[in-house]
Amino acid sequence: MAATEEEDPVGEEGGTDSPRSPGGGNGDASSFGPRVVTIIKSETGFGFNVRGQVSEGGQLRSINGELYAPMQHISAVLAGGAAEKSGVRKGDKILEVNGINVEGATHKQVVDQIRSVGDKLTLTVISVPTQVVEHVETSDDSSGQSVIDYSERRSLPITIPDYQTVEKNSEHFVVFNIYMAGRHLCSRRYREFSCLHSKLKQEFIDFSFPKLPSKWPFQLSDQQLDARRRGLEQYLEKVCAVRVIADSNSVQEFLASRDVDSANQSQTDVELKILMPDRSLLVITIRRSSTTETVYQNVLQKLNMPREISEYFALFEMEEYNFARKLQKTEFPHNLYIQNYNTTTATCILLRRWFFSPAIEKKLCFNEQALNFLYWQAVDEVSRGLVQPKSRMIELKSFQDADKKSEYMDLVRQFDGYGRVVFPHCPCDSRKSGNVIAIVGWDCFKLQACKDDGTAESQIIDFQWEDIKNFEKDDEGVSFNFDYQRDDSRKPRTIRICTPYFTFMHECFEQVKREMKLRQEV
């Protein structure tokens, strides 16, 4: 007799070896043996649904040639979510949760076990062939609860102030103009809103979406069009207020892709605000599709910054935990600017220093513009606690009050934390429990132990740059890996840091090595 099934969300790291010898890591997609995956909870939760029997026990069944009691399975994986990034696949059977065998367990028991772990979850899962997954899903008519976290909300100033009639390919139709904080994003037809609504309902099955204004087969009057405009505006306001939905690919593509009324919408001129180190705003006009490299050239031109100085600054994006990430050359700053809009700051795009060598900084301080930018960034980092003046805070403040920028820089350069990039806490394979805080500095690379919530602990391991023999970014594994060797008599050891900022960490390593090579050549 088939068991009734339920569904629920899950998420995070842990786990011990399965009695049937699971492999470590994410495993090979072509292998269906047990494997261990670690999931770190993101703002959208763990990013997957669990479905399975509500009663305990059950008849043993063969899975990939092994006998198992009934297990809960992954019925859905959120695209781009924490589970997908960790290698969890739709249809995976859950054998263990944080080292505890859950064969034959009820749906509630497994979900409760998952929810009890906090922000880090370890699962031992078994993948099954695609045809088996499809068979399970088509024969399963049960429903379940959401794994996606809809609780985080924000108020975005998204409006549809007007509409217009456009002509394209001899066709006349109405488009509604969508704005964010007074900035035009795009223009969309009603049928595009309808398509978005259908997509979102399929992606976020259990969310109660607001009603979309009704479709009308006849030509609308001005009064009816304005009523539709207001209805669409209210719809977008409510949908975009839920962060996980607003940040989904469907909504972002809807707000950022090409306009219906222009084949060259990507060439539209837009304004972009960039926060300078002295907290002033630089406003430039760019093409909507301009890359980071193009935007930076516009910034340099407006600032009239000399070329010999420009190579030591770059554009960054302010992210969570007040962490500034250097933008890649091929990214689109205006898209980030729109997506990350909030009411507490004018922009998420920043101009910041991009070097580690104290010798480079001393040389730059002879230029008034560079000195001004470096000084104000240093003041900001001291105020945010990233630099620790300790007993010399009064002395440092006196230089600031007297506007003695050179003296301020000479002093702040001596303090712990200055000129370093401190990454948000993340898992690392060198720690069985807890996380690490990675710190890139000119003197060395550090890994500081911390708890799962980022609370720093006392243990710090220093890696001298000459001991780091090799480093690489793993796009598939979403990690940064490096080999170090302290003693020539021993083999190099590899450390794997599981951070979403693996590309930026790789850039930091490359920059330090580049500057050290230049110093040796000089």
C-alpha positions in Angstrom: 0.0 0.0 0.0 1.5 3.3 -1.0 2.3 5.8 1.8 0.9 9.3 1.8 3.4 12.0 1.2 4.1 15.5 2.4 6.6 18.2 1.3 8.7 20.8 3.1 11.9 22.9 2.9 15.4 22.0 4.0 19.0 23.1 4.3 22.8 23.2 5.5 25.9 21.2 6.3 27.2 18.3 8.5 27.2 14.5 8.4 29.3 11.5 9.0 30.1 8.5 6.8 27.1 6.5 5.7 27.0 2.8 6.6 27.1 2.2 2.8 30.3 4.4 2.4 29.2 7.6 0.8 31.7 9.6 -1.2 32.9 13.0 0.0 32.0 16.2 -1.7 29.3 16.7 -4.3 30.1 13.4 -6.1 30.1 12.6 -9.8 26.8 13.2 -11.6 27.1 9.9 -13.3 27.5 8.0 -10.1 24.5 7.0 -8.0 26.2 5.9 -4.8 25.6 7.8 -1.5 27.5 11.1 -1.3 27.7 13.9 1.3 26.7 17.5 0.5 27.0 20.5 2.7 24.5 23.4 2.3 25.0 26.8 3.8 21.7 28.6 4.3 21.2 31.8 2.2 18.7 34.5 2.3 16.3 32.2 0.4 16.7 29.4 2.9 18.3 26.1 2.0 16.6 26.2 -1.4 15.0 22.8 -1.8 11.8 20.9 -1.0 11.5 17.5 0.7 8.7 15.1 0.0 8.0 11.6 1.3 5.9 9.3 3.5 4.1 10.5 6.6 4.1 7.1 8.3 7.1 5.4 9.8 8.9 2.3 8.5 7.9 0.6 5.3 9.0 -2.1 2.9 12.6 -2.3 1.8 13.3 -1.3 -1.8 16.2 -1.6 -4.1 17.9 1.6 -5.1 20.9 1.3 -7.5 21.3 -2.3 -6.4 21.2 -1.7 -2.6 18.2 -2.3 -0.3 16.9 0.7 1.7 13.9 1.5 3.8 11.7 4.3 2.4 13.4 7.7 2.3 12.3 11.2 1.9 13.4 12.7 -1.5 14.2 16.1 -2.9 11.2 17.1 -4.9 12.3 20.6 -6.0 15.6 22.6 -6.1 15.5 26.4 -6.2 17.5 27.6 -9.2 20.6 29.5 -8.0 19.8 28.6 -4.4 22.1 27.2 -1.7 21.1 23.5 -2.4 21.8 23.8 -6.1 25.2 25.4 -5.5 26.1 22.5 -3.2 25.3 19.9 -5.8 21.8 18.7 -4.6 19.7 17.4 -7.4 16.0 16.9 -7.9 15.1 13.3 -7.0 17.9 12.8 -4.6 17.0 10.4 -1.7 18.0 11.6 1.8 19.8 8.9 3.7 21.3 10.9 6.5 20.7 14.4 8.1 23.8 15.6 9.9 25.1 12.1 10.4 21.8 10.7 11.6 20.3 7.9 9.5 16.7 8.8 8.5 15.8 5.6 6.5 12.1 4.9 7.2 11.6 8.2 9.1 8.5 10.2 8.7 8.3 13.4 6.7 7.9 15.4 9.9 10.9 13.7 11.6 13.2 14.5 8.7 12.0 18.1 8.3 12.3 18.7 12.1 15.9 17.3 12.0 16.8 19.6 9.1 15.2 22.7 10.8 17.1 22.1 14.0 20.6 22.6 12.5 20.7 26.4 12.1 22.4 27.7 9.1 24.6 24.8 8.1 23.3 21.4 7.0 25.0 18.2 6.0 23.1 15.6 4.0 24.0 12.1 2.8 22.0 11.7 -0.4 21.6 9.1 -3.1 20.9 10.2 -6.7 18.7 8.1 -8.9 18.5 7.9 -12.8 16.4 10.7 -14.5 13.7 8.3 -15.6 13.2 7.2 -12.0 12.9 10.8 -10.9 10.3 11.5 -13.6 8.3 8.4 -12.7 8.2 9.4 -9.0 7.1 12.9 -9.8 4.3 11.9 -12.3 2.9 9.3 -9.9 3.0 11.7 -6.9 -0.1 13.8 -6.4 0.7 14.9 -2.9 1.3 18.5 -1.8 3.7 20.0 0.7 5.0 23.1 2.4 7.6 25.5 1.1 11.3 25.3 1.4 11.7 28.9 0.2 11.8 31.7 2.8 9.3 34.4 1.9 9.7 36.3 5.2 12.3 38.8 4.2 10.6 41.8 2.8 11.6 45.3 1.6 9.9 48.3 0.2 11.0 49.1 -3.3 10.0 52.4 -5.0 8.8 50.7 -8.1 6.1 52.6 -10.1 4.3 52.6 -13.4 3.5 56.3 -13.7 2.3 56.2 -17.3 1.8 54.2 -20.5 2.1 54.9 -24.2 1.1 53.5 -27.6 4.0 52.4 -29.7 4.3 51.0 -33.2 6.5 48.0 -34.2 6.4 46.0 -37.4 3.1 47.8 -38.4 1.5 46.8 -35.1 0.2 49.3 -32.6 0.0 48.4 -29.0 0.2 49.9 -25.4 3.2 49.5 -23.2 3.4 50.4 -19.5 6.6 52.3 -18.4 8.2 50.9 -15.3 10.4 53.1 -13.1 12.5 52.4 -10.0 13.1 55.5 -7.7 12.4 57.8 -10.7 14.7 55.9 -13.0 13.2 54.3 -16.1 13.8 50.5 -16.2 11.8 49.2 -19.1 8.4 49.3 -20.9 6.2 46.2 -21.0 3.1 45.0 -22.7 0.2 43.5 -20.7 0.9 40.1 -22.1 4.4 40.2 -20.8 3.1 40.9 -17.3 0.8 37.9 -17.8 3.8 35.7 -18.9 5.7 36.8 -15.8 2.8 36.0 -13.6 2.6 32.5 -15.0 6.3 31.9 -14.6 6.3 33.1 -11.0 3.4 30.9 -10.1 5.2 27.9 -11.5 8.5 28.8 -9.8 7.0 29.7 -6.4 4.1 27.3 -6.3 3.0 27.8 -2.7 3.1 31.6 -2.6 -0.2 33.5 -2.7 0.3 36.0 -5.5 -1.8 39.1 -5.9 -4.4 39.1 -8.7 -3.3 40.4 -12.0 -5.7 42.8 -13.8 -8.1 40.9 -16.0 -7.5 40.4 -19.7 -10.0 42.3 -21.9 -10.4 41.2 -25.6 -11.6 44.6 -26.8 -9.9 47.9 -27.1 -9.6 49.7 -23.8 -10.7 53.3 -23.1 -8.3 55.7 -21.5 -10.0 55.3 -18.2 -9.7 51.5 -18.5 -6.1 51.7 -19.4 -5.3 53.9 -16.4 -7.1 51.4 -14.2 -5.0 48.6 -15.7 -1.8 50.7 -15.1 -2.7 51.1 -11.4 -3.5 47.4 -11.1 -0.1 46.4 -12.7 1.7 48.8 -10.5 0.1 47.3 -7.3 1.0 43.9 -8.6 4.6 44.7 -9.1 4.9 46.5 -5.7 3.6 43.4 -3.9 5.6 40.9 -5.8 8.9 42.9 -5.6 8.4 43.4 -1.8 9.3 39.7 -1.3 13.1 39.6 -1.7 13.4 36.0 -2.9 10.9 36.7 -5.7 12.2 40.1 -6.6 15.7 38.7 -6.9 14.6 35.7 -9.0 15.8 35.5 -12.6 12.3 35.8 -13.9 11.7 39.2 -12.3 15.2 40.5 -13.0 14.9 39.5 -16.7 11.5 41.1 -16.8 12.8 44.4 -15.4 16.2 44.5 -17.2 15.8 42.9 -20.6 15.2 44.7 -23.9 12.2 47.0 -24.3 9.4 46.0 -26.6 9.5 49.4 -28.3 13.1 49.5 -29.3 15.5 47.0 -30.8 18.4 49.0 -29.4 17.1 49.4 -25.9 20.5 48.3 -24.5 21.9 51.5 -26.1 19.6 53.7 -24.0 21.4 56.4 -22.0 20.9 56.1 -18.2 22.4 57.8 -15.2 24.6 55.9 -12.8 25.6 57.1 -9.3 28.9 56.1 -7.9 30.0 56.6 -4.3 33.4 58.2 -4.0 35.7 57.4 -1.0 35.0 60.9 0.4 31.2 60.0 0.5 30.4 62.3 -2.4 28.3 61.0 -5.3 29.6 61.0 -8.9 26.8 60.9 -11.5 27.7 59.8 -15.0 25.7 59.1 -18.1 26.3 55.7 -19.7 24.7 53.2 -22.0 22.4 50.8 -20.1 24.5 47.9 -21.4 27.9 49.4 -20.5 30.3 47.0 -18.9 32.5 47.7 -15.8 35.5 48.5 -18.0 33.5 51.1 -20.0 31.9 52.6 -16.9 35.3 53.0 -15.2 36.7 54.8 -18.2 33.8 57.2 -17.9 34.6 57.7 -14.2 38.2 58.4 -14.9 37.3 60.9 -17.6 34.9 62.8 -15.3 37.4 62.8 -12.4 40.2 63.8 -14.8 42.3 61.1 -13.0 45.8 60.5 -14.5 46.5 57.1 -16.0 49.4 56.4 -13.6 46.9 56.7 -10.7 43.9 55.0 -12.3 45.4 51.5 -12.3 45.4 51.6 -8.4 41.6 52.2 -8.1 38.6 50.2 -9.2 34.8 49.9 -9.1 33.3 47.8 -6.3 29.8 46.6 -5.3 28.8 46.9 -1.6 27.1 43.7 -0.6 25.9 42.0 2.6 27.9 42.4 5.8 29.2 45.8 4.4 31.6 43.7 2.2 32.9 45.5 -1.0 33.4 43.1 -3.9 35.5 44.2 -6.9 33.4 44.2 -10.1 34.5 42.0 -13.0 35.3 43.8 -16.2 32.4 42.2 -18.1 29.7 42.8 -15.5 27.0 45.4 -16.0 27.1 48.0 -13.2 23.7 49.6 -14.1 22.0 46.2 -13.6 23.5 45.9 -10.2 22.6 49.5 -9.4 19.0 48.8 -10.2 18.7 45.4 -8.6 20.3 46.4 -5.3 18.4 49.6 -4.8 17.4 50.4 -1.2 16.2 53.5 0.6 19.2 53.7 3.0 21.9 54.4 0.4 22.0 56.2 -3.0 24.0 53.5 -4.7 25.8 50.1 -4.3 28.6 51.0 -6.7 31.8 52.4 -5.1 35.2 53.6 -6.1 37.9 52.1 -3.9 41.6 51.4 -3.8 42.9 48.3 -5.6 46.4 47.5 -4.4 48.0 46.0 -1.3 51.6 47.2 -1.2 52.5 50.0 1.3 55.2 51.2 -1.1 52.5 51.9 -3.8 50.4 53.8 -1.3 53.4 56.0 -0.2 54.0 56.8 -3.8 50.3 57.6 -4.5 50.1 59.9 -1.5 52.3 62.5 -3.4 49.3 63.0 -5.7 46.6 65.2 -4.1 43.6 63.4 -5.7 44.9 60.0 -4.7 45.8 61.1 -1.2 42.3 62.5 -0.7 40.6 59.2 -1.8 43.0 57.0 0.2 42.5 59.2 3.3 38.7 59.1 3.3 38.6 55.4 2.7 41.0 55.0 5.6 38.7 57.2 7.8 35.7 55.1 6.8 37.5 51.8 7.6 38.5 53.1 11.0 35.0 54.2 11.8 33.6 50.8 10.8 36.1 49.0 13.0 38.0 47.3 10.2 41.2 49.1 11.4 42.2 48.9 15.0 44.1 52.0 16.3 43.6 50.9 19.9 45.5 53.2 22.3 46.5 55.6 19.5 42.9 56.5 18.5 43.2 60.0 20.0 46.4 60.7 18.1 44.8 59.6 14.9 41.7 61.7 15.5 43.8 64.8 16.1 45.3 64.4 12.6 41.8 64.0 11.2 40.5 67.1 13.0 43.5 69.1 11.8 43.0 67.8 8.2 46.5 66.5 8.2 46.0 63.8 5.6 49.6 62.8 5.0 50.3 62.4 8.8 47.0 60.5 9.2 48.0 58.0 6.4 51.5 57.6 7.9 50.0 56.6 11.2 47.0 54.5 10.1 49.3 52.4 7.9 50.8 51.0 11.1 47.6 49.6 12.5 46.3 46.1 12.5 43.7 45.5 9.8 44.7 48.4 7.5 44.9 47.7 3.7 43.4 44.2 4.1 40.4 42.6 2.4 38.3 40.7 5.0 35.9 38.2 3.4 32.5 37.2 5.0 32.6 34.0 7.0 32.3 30.8 5.0 33.0 27.0 5.3 36.5 25.6 4.8 37.6 22.0 4.6 40.4 22.6 7.2 37.6 22.9 9.9 35.3 20.0 10.8 32.9 22.4 12.5 32.4 26.2 12.3 33.5 28.6 9.6 36.5 30.7 8.8 37.1 34.4 8.0 39.6 34.8 5.1 41.8 37.9 5.3 44.1 39.0 2.4 46.9 41.4 3.4 50.3 42.4 2.1 52.1 40.7 4.9 50.3 37.3 4.7 47.0 35.5 4.1 45.1 34.6 7.3 42.3 32.2 8.1 40.6 33.1 11.4 38.3 30.5 13.0 34.7 31.6 13.7 31.4 30.1 14.6 28.7 29.3 12.0 27.1 32.7 12.6 30.5 34.5 11.9 31.4 35.2 15.6 35.2 35.4 15.5 37.3 32.9 17.6 40.9 33.3 18.8 42.5 30.8 16.5 44.3 32.4 13.5 46.5 30.6 11.0 49.0 32.8 9.0 50.1 31.7 5.5 53.2 33.5 4.3 53.0 34.3 0.6 56.2 32.5 -0.2 54.7 29.3 1.3 51.6 29.5 -1.1 52.8 27.5 -4.1 49.6 27.5 -6.2 46.1 28.8 -6.2 43.0 28.5 -8.3 39.2 29.2 -8.4 36.8 26.3 -8.9 33.8 27.6 -10.7 31.9 24.3 -10.6 32.6 23.7 -6.9 32.1 27.4 -6.0 35.3 27.5 -4.1 38.8 28.9 -3.9 41.7 26.4 -3.5 45.3 27.0 -2.6 48.3 24.8 -2.0 50.9 25.7 0.7 54.1 24.1 1.8 55.9 25.4 4.9 58.7 22.7 4.8 60.3 21.5 1.6 60.5 18.0 3.1 56.7 17.7 3.2 54.3 17.5 0.3 52.1 20.6 -0.3 48.7 20.6 1.4 45.5 21.9 -0.3 43.0 24.1 1.4 39.5 24.6 0.0 37.5 27.7 0.9 33.8 27.5 0.0 33.0 31.1 -0.6 30.6 32.7 -3.2 33.3 35.3 -3.6 35.9 32.8 -4.9 36.5 34.9 -8.0 37.3 38.0 -6.1 39.5 36.1 -3.7 41.4 34.7 -6.7 41.9 38.3 -8.0 43.2 39.4 -4.6 45.8 36.6 -4.6 46.8 37.5 -8.2 47.1 41.2 -7.3 49.4 40.5 -4.3 51.6 38.2 -6.3 51.8 40.7 -9.1 52.8 43.5 -6.8 55.4 41.3 -5.1 56.9 40.4 -8.5 57.1 44.1 -9.5 58.8 44.9 -6.2 61.4 42.2 -6.8 62.0 43.5 -10.4 62.5 47.0 -9.0 
